[in-house]
């Protein structure tokens, strides 16, 4: 049977019609989209399914660091048991086209897009009595579709672009073809600008709406998209930087606090304060104690002999951190003590992640934590404003934004830091200082790999990795890193569907 990369089966929804057999008999249990999407509440169920799909570690949820952080220089797999099999290929820069984890990630992202397309293709058939509600649901679906395509285009380059429900094999085959990055980016921008036109999308998602799309999230993502295009796509650099600044400022101006320093760093990740966290813009909301909707990141990251993360008894070395990241923290930076810890247990003797802790009794001995998974927060927006202003030649403004984050952390402001020989030697340019600040501020939030792609050309990225000490990088082999590692390979099962239209990335 030919594999279908875009069809996903959702409860009670059949995306394709049944073939007629010799009895000309239809499956009595098959329910088509037309039959299911008959009310606004039906549309909301599908929309909630879109949000739910983000939770998976195969998607962009808290467990998705395999496709981002381990691709960067922040995390690794130093224990012997982890140093084998397909997961290790990501950090070792030896990923095979047959890697089942990569295939699962690709499939999960396209499943989310398929769910979004169910809304965009069928919402006009739903009898809404409130047109604003219809516009809001459509805006939310388009935002998430844009977000997922943004992940796809940065990870694979040219990718298939589908913005409608596919109902036949012929339609699927016609769309099994990679499209140029410029085309994908154009669709991302279109979806986000369309989403901004909704009058009922709130400025910020708070209370019962926490975890849903907001105007701040749409503006923030648009700004990041334009910034990424300005630094990775050759055309329209000046215009893209202008647009990046405009939309990032729009997001920044929606902040519910006077200054970042008024929001303690530890409070941002305090599970008992998450409902009042003013820095959150877009996040995956988890429910403490709930086996289905809890966070497992605290328990999964806890190392043998430690109790700092979770009531659950640890069963391994926890979330491994590279010495390269540890050495990037400045002396006295409190973000280090909050985010990482050294496990002295003889079975570990290594650093592990402590940023997402939940030791509350409500997490239970099973480690069902209540930590939310941050996808966008204001420190990220502020540091992107520093980045875009630096690229536009406005260093004074860039430093102002950089210092907002440094002031909150309690480390010396940039001008003072530059007087210190160690800091000046490691970060001789404002560009490297901003990259450093993003690393220590946003560690383990799945930003680092994408930051490296923006800050360096492919050739520069190879030089950057080759200059690192293998001793500070764990078991991953830096010697494997080449220009091929700018993108993931197209999963072999997708490539073989149409080797001409699903052409493989160079080096694989």
N, C-alpha and C positions, 0 to 999 in steps of 0.2 A: 504494500500500500504506500502511495506517495505521501511523504510527510507534509503536513500543513503547518507552516510556522506562525500563522496569524490567528488560527481558530482556537478559542478557549471555551470550555464548557462551564457555564455558570449555572447554579441551581435553578431549575425550572426554565432554562432558556436553551433552545436549540438554534444554532446559528446557520444551519444549512438544512435545506429541504430533504426529505427522505426519497431515496430512489424507489421507483415503482418495481415491485417484483411481479412474478407471473400471476399473482392473485390481485394485483393492483390494490394492495392493502397498506394503509398508513399505520404507523406505530401509534396506538391509542395513548401512550404515555408521553409522546413528544409534544412539547409546547413551544410554539414559535414566539419570536419577539413581539409580533403584532398582537398575539393573544395575551402575552404577559404584561407588556407596557400599556396598561389601559387607564392608569390613574397617576396623579402626582406622587402618591405614596409608593407606587411601583417604581417610579423613576428615582425616588429617594433611596429605595433599597439597592438599586443598581449603583447609584452614586456612592452609597456607603460601602458597597463591595469594592469600588475603586480605591477608596481610602484604605480598606482592609488589606488590599493586595500589596500595599507599600510596606507592610509590617515585616514581610518575609526577609530572612537573611539572604535569600536568592534575589531579592529585589533591592530596595535602598534602605531597608530597616537597619536596626542596631547591629545585626550580625553580618552586614555586608562589607565589613572592613577588608575582607579577603580581596575584593575587587578595587580597593582604593588605598587604604592605609598600608597593606602589605605590599602593594605595588610601589609604595614610596619608600622613604628612609626612616619611618617612624616605628613600625612594628615588624615583628618577624616570628620565626618558629625555631627556637633554639634547643628545645628538648628533643631527645633522640626519637621519641615516638611520633612527633609531628614532622620530623625531617624525612618523611617518605610519602609517596603517593601524590595524588593530583593537587591537593591544596598547596603543597610546598612549591609547586611549579610557579605560582604567582610571585612570591617573594624571591625566588631563585632565578627569575627571568629565563625560565626554560619551559614555558607553557606550550603544550601541544595542542594542535587543532582539534584533537579528539577529547580534550579535557571535559569531563562531564559536568564539573562545577561551572565552567564557562558557558557551556551549552545551557545549563539550568538558569544562569543569570540572564542570558539572551532571551530565553523563552519566557521567563517571568516578566521581564520588562515589556515584551510584546503582548503578553497576556493583559497587562495593565492597560496598554494602548487599545487593545481590542475592547475592553470594558468601556473605556472612554468613548470609543467610536459607537458603541451601542447607544450611548446618550446622544451624541451629536447627530447620529443618523436617524434617530427615531423620536426625538423629543417633540418634533412638530406634530406627531400623531397623537400625543398625549393631550387630553382635554383639560388644560390648565384654566382655572377661573381667574388666577392671579398671574398676569404676564411677568411681573417682577420675579416671582418664584421660579418660573421657567427660565428666565434670563440668568438667575443666580445659579441654578443647577448646571446650565450650559457653561457658564463661566468657570465653575469649579472643575468640570470635566476637561475643559480646554487648558486650564492651568496645569493640571496633573499630566495631561498628554504632552504639554510643552516641557514640563520638568523631566519626564521620562525620555523624550527625544533628546533633551540636552545631555542626559547621561549617555545615551547611545552614541551620539555624534562625537562626543569627546573621547569615548572609549574605543570606538571602532572606525571613526571617520565616516566615509560614505555608508549609508545604511538604507534599507527599504523604508519608504515613507508611505504610510497608509493612514488616511483620515476619514475613512468611511467603513461601514460594516461590510464585510465580504461574505457573501452568501453562497457562492458556487465555487467549485474547483477551478473553473476558468478564470474567475476573478482573482483567486489566490495566485494562480500561476502568472497572471499578468502583472501582479504586484510583487512577485518574488524577484526583485531586482534592486540593487543598490542605487541610491540617488546621490548626487553630489552634495557635499557638505553645505554649500551655499544654499541649495534648495531646502535642505533640512532646517538650516538656521532661519531662512525666510518664513517657513511654516511656524517655527517656534515663536518668532516675533509676532506673527499674525495672530496666533492663538492667545498670546499674552495681552496684546493690545485689545483684542476682542473681549477678553475677560475683564479688562479695566472698564469697559463701558457699562457693566452691570451696576445699577444704582443701589442694589441691596447687599452687595458684598461689603462687609464691615471694614473699617479702617484697620482694626486689629481683631484677631479671633480670641475672645476671652470667655470665661465662664463655660457654659454648656457648649459653646462653639469652639473651644480650644481644640487645636489640631486641624481645623478647617481652613480654607483659603481666605485670605484677607487682602485688602488693598496694599498693605505694607509688603506682604509676601509677593504679590504680583509685581509691584514696582521694584522690589529687591531682586527678584529673579531676572526681570528685564534688564536691570543694570548690570547684573553679572553676565548675562548673555552678550550684551553689547561689549562689555569689557573683554570677554573671551574672544569675540570676533575681532576686536581691535588688536589683540596680541597674537592670534593664531591664524587669522585669515588675512591674506595680503591686501585685499581691496578695502577702500573706504575707512582707513585707520582713523583719520581726524574726525570724521562724522561719527564713527562708532564710539570714540572716546567722549565726544560731546553728549551723545545719547546716554552713554553709561553714567556720566556725571549727573545728567538730568534725572534719570530714574532712580539712581541711588540716593540722590538728595530728596526725592519725593518720598522714598521709604524712610529715610532718616528723619524727615520732618514730621512723621507720624509717631515718633517715639513717645511713650507715655511717661517719661522721666526727664528731669532737667539736665542731668549729666550722668554719664556712665559710672562715674565714681560713686554715685548714690546707690548703686546696685552691687553689693559685695559679690565677688567672684564665686565664693562658696555657695551663696544663696541661689545662684543660677542653676546649680545642680542639686540643691537640697530638696529631697523628695517630699519633705513636709511643707515646702513653700512653693511647690511647682504651680499651684493654682493662682498664685499671686506674683509669679515671676514676670516682671515688666520687660525683660530683655527678649523673651521668646517672640519669634515672628511666625515660624512654621515648624511644627514638630509632630512626631508620631506619639500619640497619647497612650500610655499604658495604665493598667489597673492593678494596683497592688493586691496580692493575694488571689488573683484570678488566674487559674491555670491556663486559660485560653488567651487572655489579653494582658498578661503580666510581662514585665521585662525580665530577661534572664542575664543581662549583661553584667550585673554586679556579681552574681554567683559564678558565671562563666570566667570572669576575670580574676577571681580570688585564687591565690596560690596556697599550696600546702603550708600549714602552720600559721595561717593568717585568719583574722576575724574581722578585718576592717571593712570589708565590702558587703557581707551578707550573713544571715544566720545559717545559711546552708554550709555544711561541712565541705571544704574543698577537696577535689579529687584529682587535681593536676597542678601544673605550674602557673596557671592563670594566663592573662593576656600579656604576652611577651612584648617588651619595649626595647628598642635598639639602644646600645650605649651612645650611638651617634646623636639621638634625640636628647638623652640625659645630659650630654656635654653641651648641648645648645642652650640649656637654661642658664641664665645669669645667676651669679652668687646672690642669694637672698631673695630670689623670685619665689613668692609664696605659691605660685601656680604649680611649681614643681612638687612641693610637699602635698598639695591637694590632689594632683593628677596621677602621681606615680609613687611607688614605695619599693624598697628593696626587701625581698623575702630571703631571710638568712637560713631558712630550712635547708638542710644538706641536700634535699632532693631538688632544690630550686637554685639558690644562690644567684638570683637574678632579679631584675626589675619587673614589676607588673603594674597594670592599670588600676587606679583607685578612683578615677574621676566620677564614676557612676555608682556610688555606694547606696545601699539601702539595708541598714541593719535593724530596721524597725521590726517589731514582732509581727506586724501585719504581713510581712514578706514570707513568713513561716519558714520552717526548716527546709522547705523545698526551694527556697530562693525565688519566690514569685514577687519580684520587685516592682515598685511603682515608678521607677525612673522613666521620664519621657525621653524620646530620642530626638535631639535637636537637629533640624535640617537647615534652619536659618535663624540667626539671632543678631542683635544689634552690633555687637563687637565685630562680627563678620562684615556688616554693612559699612561700619566706620573704617575698618582697615581697607576695604575695597575703595572707599572714598580717598584714603591716603594713596592707594595705588594709582587710581585714575588721575589724581591731581599731579602726582609725581610724573606720570607719563605725559601729561599735558605741559610739563615744565613749570608747574606752580608748586615749587618745593615748600614754600612757607605754609601753604594750606595743607599740603601733605603731612608736614611735621605736626601741625595742629591736630589733625585727626589721629596720627600715630600716638601723640602724647595723651590723648583721651584714654586710650587703652593702657598705656604705661602708667598713667596716674592712678587708674583704678587698681592696677596690680601692685602699686606701691614701689615700683622700681624707678630709678632716676629717669627724668625726662631726657629726650633725645640729645639736646645740646650738652647736658651734663654727661650723659653716657659716652658721647663722642670724645670727652676729655680723658677717658680711661683707655689705656693702651690695649688691653685685651679686647674690649668691645670694638674699638676702632680697627683693630687688625682683622677681626672676624667679619665685620660688617662695614667695609670701607666706603660703601655707597649707600645712599638712602634706599635704593631699590632692595639691596640685600638686608637692610635693617627692617624694612616692611615685611619682607619674606620671613625673616626670623621671628618677627612679632606674631605673624599669622600662625607660625608653627607652634609656638609655645602657648598662645592664647587658645587656639582651636584644635589642639592635639586630640586625636581619636574621635573627631567629629566628621571624619571622612572628607576633609578639604585638601589635605596636603598634596596628594597626587595631582589634583586639578590645578593647585597653585603652581606647582613646578611646571606644568604644561603651559601656563600663562607667562611665567617669568622667564622661561628659557626656550630658545629654538630647539629643534630636535638634536642638532649637532652640539649645542651648548649643554643640553641635558645629559648627553653621553659623557662629555667632559666633566660635568658636575659629579656624576656618579663615579666615574673612574678616579676622581681626585680624592674620594673618601677612603678612609682606612678600613680594610677588610676586617681588622680586629674589632672595630667599633660597629660592625654591620651584622654581626651574627653569622649564622651558617650559610646564608644566601651568598651565592658567588657573584661578586661584582663584575668579574671578568666576563660574565655572560651578557651583560647589558650592552646593547647596540642600538642602532637607529630603528631596528624592527620593533623595539619595545615601546615606541611612541604610541602604538595602537595594539589592541588585542587582535589575535587572529579571528577570522570568521569561523565559527564552529563548523567542523567538517561536514556534519549532516546538513547544514544550510548551504554550504558551498557546493556540495554534490548535486543539489536540486537543479542548479543551473550554473555550471562553472564559468560561463561567459558573463552572465548578468550578476552573479554572486561571487565575483572575482575575489581572490584571496589578497590579503594585505601583504606588502613586500616583506620578505625575510622568513615567511612561513611555508 
